[in-house]
Amino acid sequence: MVKTFSAKDRLILALDLDSDREAIALVSEVKELVGMFKVGHQLFTTYGPDIVRRIIGMGSRVFLDLKYHDIPNTVAKASAEAVKLGVSILNVHALGGLEMMKAASNQ
């Protein structure tokens, strides 16, 4: 069976903002129009996993854009924690190699 996606599902909005207030306000404003919100290095470094929990708690999906790239065990554990947070998508840096990517995908 082929899954079809709505226009909303195809749209990921980057939350490349300076504050959690701005991010949460934007999510509140457009969450009915956007399928997912990207949380990258800036927002995650400043506000940590809490910002992800808050966005998911608002009924929205999160793409955690941290480009994991480390030894396989470290990436596997970081990926497992991201899954526990409830992110819908995370990414790994392909230059980390096949073993690392496999380790991340087993989470």
N, C-alpha and C positions, 0 to 999 in steps of 0.2 A: 504494500500500500504506500502510495506517495503522499507525504504530508504537504499540505499547502499552508503558506504563511500569509497572514494579513499584512497590510501596509504597516500597522503598528508593530508587529513582530519583527519587521525588517529594519526598524529604526533603533539605533543605539545612540544615546546622547552622552557625550563626554562631560563629566563633571570636573573639568580642569579649572577649579575655582580656588580662591584664597581662603574661604571660610566655610565651616560646616553650616552656618546659617544660610549663606547663599545657596549651598548645595541642596539643603533640605527645602528651602523655599522654591527652588527650581523644580525639584522632584514633585512637590505638592502641586505646582502650577501646571505641569505638563504630563504627569504620570498616566493620564488617560489616553495620551497621544503617542507615547513612547513605549517600546517593548522592553527596553533594558537601559540601565544607566552604567556608564563606565567609571569606575573608581581607579585612578592611576596612582603613581608614586607620590605626587604632591599631597593629595587629599589623604591618602592612606598613611603617609609618614606623619602628617600632622595630627590626624584624629584616630588612627588605628582601626582595629576591627569594629569599634563602636559605630563608626560611620556606615559601615556595611550593614550591621545589624539594624540600624535606624532606617535605612532605605528599604531593606527587606521587610521590616516591620510595618512599613507604609503600604505594603502589598506590591512592591516593585521588585523587578529582577536586577541582579548586579553582574556585570562583567568585571572581574578583578584583573586589571591590566598591570601586573607587576613583572612580567617577563622573567619568570624564574629561570635561573641559570647557575647551577652549582653541581656538586657531586650528586649522583642518583639518590642516595639515601636522604640527603637534605631536601632535595626537591620533592621527593615522595612524601616526606613528613610535612613540608609546607603545603603541598597540595591537599593532603588529608585534612589539615586545619582549615583550609579554604572551603573544602567540601562541608566540613562541620559548621562553618559560618553560614552556609546556604547559598553560596554564589552559584550562578547558573553557568558561567564560563570563567575559566582562568587560562592564562597562556604561559607557555614555556619557550625559552629561546632555543631554537633548533640547533644552534652551534654547540649546545651542551651534549649533543650526541644521542644516538638511538637508545642506549641503555638508560639515560636520564629521562628521555621522553616516555619510555615504557614504564619506568618506575612511577612517574607522575600519573600516567593513565590508569594505573592499577588502584587508584584511590577512589 
